[in-house]
Amino acid sequence: MSINHASSTTGVSSPPPNATHTRLHGSWLVLARVGWVVLAVFTLIIVVASLPVYVAQLQTICTGTACAFSQQLTPEQARMLKGIGLSPGAYAAFTVALTLASVVVCLVISTLIVWRRSDDRMALLVALMLVTVGPIIETSTLLLIPSPWRVPTACLYFLALALLVLVFLLFPSGQFVPRWTRWTMVVFLAGQVPYTFFPDAPFTLNTHADSLGYLILIGEAAIFAIVQLYRYRRVSSPIERQQTKWVVFGIAVPTTVFVGGSVLYLIFPALAEPGSPYGSPYQLALAAVNTFLPLFIPLSFGFAMLRYRLWDIDILINRTLVYGTLTVILTAVYVGLVIGLQALLRGIISQDNSVSIVISTLAIAALFQPLRQRLQKLIDRRFYRSKYDAARTVAAFNATLRQEVDLDQLREHLLAVVQETMQPAHVSLWLRQPERPRQPRDHASSS
């Protein structure tokens, strides 16, 4: 038997040695499940009981400076809705439906997590966070108006913020890494207490206090990003990295759409004008999209915690980068061709608009496949370099395999390919010796 070994200093990260301490057992597990049920019931009671106040608030036209925070319509927005045949009641119904959809989605995902992985401390913490974050649109609005449910709503809102901060500081391992990050949570929650429980107090309405609150919020978001990047690069195991990718993807999609929609306002100022023929439909469409996209966040947490087809996130990110970039490029090319051809054909033929649209559409159809292939290769080479090189290495080995006849050379090529593509900590190859054919035995018999 011939044995060949190849070693490498590159290893695969392993889970933290204290990962077993994140499991719940016995009475702690029962207590955690009972706490989740109590919190879910408390949340549903507040959502249902405060719904009439919430609906009345949404139907009231806002004339102050806090319209963006109260979700109320301004007089200009009310006139815009009236111009397309919608009333404030329709807007309230749409917003309430969105809030209830968010509550249902978060509650369903939280239930699945508790059902499947309630013994995991990090998964249970995410489940508790999803229960309280579901109605956060409603609870944040009711903080600004006097109502009988203001104090319970403020408690639920503060608990949602606390769990949200705690999840992002502990995710995905369930531990504070680095340990000093636990104090940032204390600072953030201490800064949120006056804004949550005393929104009408003089020190809360002070301009300097308001600026301090925004600075604390921005600082906490920056700490989240730095901590998660540090975890991903230095601490996380391969499975924890995939979990982080899912959550980052769920946050990045709505953030990108929101930023892209805001950039279009800067490029085309007419879209921001309420009376513009293009502005009103665009604003309504963008508002509808931006209200549904945050549902990506609880869905991404659900995939990350349940680990269902966890490794597919790489394919999803790859396709999003390819087709997102392709859509932006083709849209820019299409608009440029339409405008350019209209200006070029205006003095030649009368129906320049239809001709330019047809030519632009044919050009986009011809560019789609070649541009997609180029973008796929570019993104694979830039963001998925190891997989891109691995595919090329395996393809080259297939060509060598058809021509190589020397067993020793083939063995060396096989070990090199495995080492380069998979990068294992240790590679061993056993070659089995061919068995010798058995000789039939002659039995002589004598009488």
HELIX and SHEET records of a PDB file:
HELIX    1   1 ALA A   19  THR A   22  5                                   4    
HELIX    2   2 GLY A   26  ALA A   49  1                                  24    
HELIX    3   3 LEU A   51  GLN A   59  1                                   9    
HELIX    4   4 CYS A   67  SER A   70  1                                   4    
HELIX    5   5 PRO A   75  GLY A   83  1                                   9    
HELIX    6   6 PRO A   88  ARG A  117  1                                  30    
HELIX    7   7 ARG A  121  VAL A  133  1                                  13    
HELIX    8   8 ILE A  136  LEU A  142  1                                   7    
HELIX    9   9 ARG A  150  LEU A  170  1                                  21    
HELIX   10  10 THR A  181  PHE A  197  1                                  17    
HELIX   11  11 PRO A  202  LEU A  205  1                                   4    
HELIX   12  12 THR A  207  TYR A  230  1                                  24    
HELIX   13  13 ARG A  231  VAL A  235  3                                   5    
HELIX   14  14 PRO A  238  ILE A  267  1                                  30    
HELIX   15  15 PRO A  269  ALA A  272  5                                   4    
HELIX   16  16 GLY A  279  PHE A  292  1                                  14    
HELIX   17  17 LEU A  293  LEU A  295  5                                   3    
HELIX   18  18 PHE A  296  LEU A  306  1                                  11    
HELIX   19  19 LEU A  310  ASP A  312  5                                   3    
HELIX   20  20 ILE A  313  LEU A  345  1                                  33    
HELIX   21  21 ASP A  352  PHE A  383  1                                  32    
HELIX   22  22 ARG A  385  GLN A  403  1                                  19    
HELIX   23  23 LEU A  407  MET A  422  1                                  16    
SHEET    1   A 2 SER A   2  SER A   7  0                                        
SHEET    2   A 2 HIS A 426  LEU A 431 -1                                        
END                                                                             
